[in-house]
Amino acid sequence: MNGGGIVTRTIMLAAVLLVAVPALAQQPKVLAHGNVAAGKQLAEKDCVACHVRRFGDATTIYTRADRKVRTPEQLLAQVQFCNIDLKAGYFPEEEEHVAAYLNLTYYKFKP
């Protein structure tokens, strides 16, 4: 491999880390292993349709003033409940992915 290829790969890796590390750093411990991109895909696939059916809007449940979820642990528990309720069949790590995505997008619980 030539020197230019190594430099290009190094720059690309640095760019990925600059994007990924802050997202991971923003997550509370209980969600620290969640993959936000994977969680977004799962949420868009399953959560949005269910929330539209039940509430008429996909995001209202996350943004309402009287929301019930007040901690990262409660958020993960709610995702676990929804997984069971929907019979989505998510593995525990997928539940964490969804919760990490929801936290980063809506809840903003700090580490």
Protein Blocks (a to p, Z undefined) as FASTA:
>chain_A
ZZklmmmmmmmmmmmmmmmmmmmmmpcfklmmpcfklmmmmmmmmmmmmmmmmnopaklm
mmpmkbfblbfklmmmmmmmmmmmnonopafklmmmmmmmmmmmmnopaZZ
